[in-house]
Amino acid sequence: MFEEAQYFAPVAAQEDGSVVVELASSHPGFADPVYRARRNAIAALALNHRPGTPIPAAEYTEQEHQVWAAVTRELAVKHAKYATAEYLAGAERLGLPHERIPQLEEVSRLLEPLTGFRYLPAAGLVPLRDFYGVLADGFFHSTQYIRHHSVPFYTPEPDVIHEVVGHANALASDRYAALYRLAGQAARRVESEEALEFVSKVFWFTLEFGVMREAGELRAYGAGILSSYGEIEEFRGMDIRSLDLAAMGTTEYDITKYQDVLFCAESLEHLEDVVGGFWATCDDDTIAKLAASRI
Ligand SMILES: [Fe+2]
């Protein structure tokens, strides 16, 4: 079963037009009514957004801007040590603000001249076919809220730090952006839900949690590792396996824990050949054969 649905807080549109984000009782913001009201308002922005129109600005508090500033400052130190050169070059090109949360519209304005990618607001979970499919057109669905300020270095859900620090810096690289587009084309091409899930799992183990050898060291390029203050210190100690499409497409993972099985590319060219080549050509038949090879 694909478990990503549990990763996002459910969002419910009420009959009166209001929107409610259903935070779990374990969520750090659960008992903070002001945070919850802001989460509801931010989710409503995404639900009411129409493609082709500017993304409405989300309201953030000073405390939330400080969360962004503190987390990005700490992550930048870790990126210098643990991120791939291609990711670091993307971050340099993109030039995200350090002291405040950028609005998604601003992220798009910075990104589009570089690789053509633009951001779309997402209230919560986006159906797999939409999320991946629009990558082919250069669109990236992104949540807009930020984690609760009481625990700045932890989030149970993908927030704007993950979406922008993790993904936009990678999307500023021509080569990574090309891989995102290929994943989107693959998601559009496959027909069965099983094949779509396979494509999405390969994405999970590469563009979300991929690692790569670089100058004899293990470096990360996956957005999930590069946006996680804790995980970025741990990935080198995980069970590191070689890139293997059949394994990546069929390995179950638990999104609520650090990823303990990671797949390593020997180089960016290796990633492009194996994973880019797969997404460029895969269809339901080739995926069924790969999946069967694991049984
Ligand atoms: Fe992500």
Residues whose N, C-alpha, C, O or C-beta is under 5 A from the ligand:
A	BS01	LIG	A223
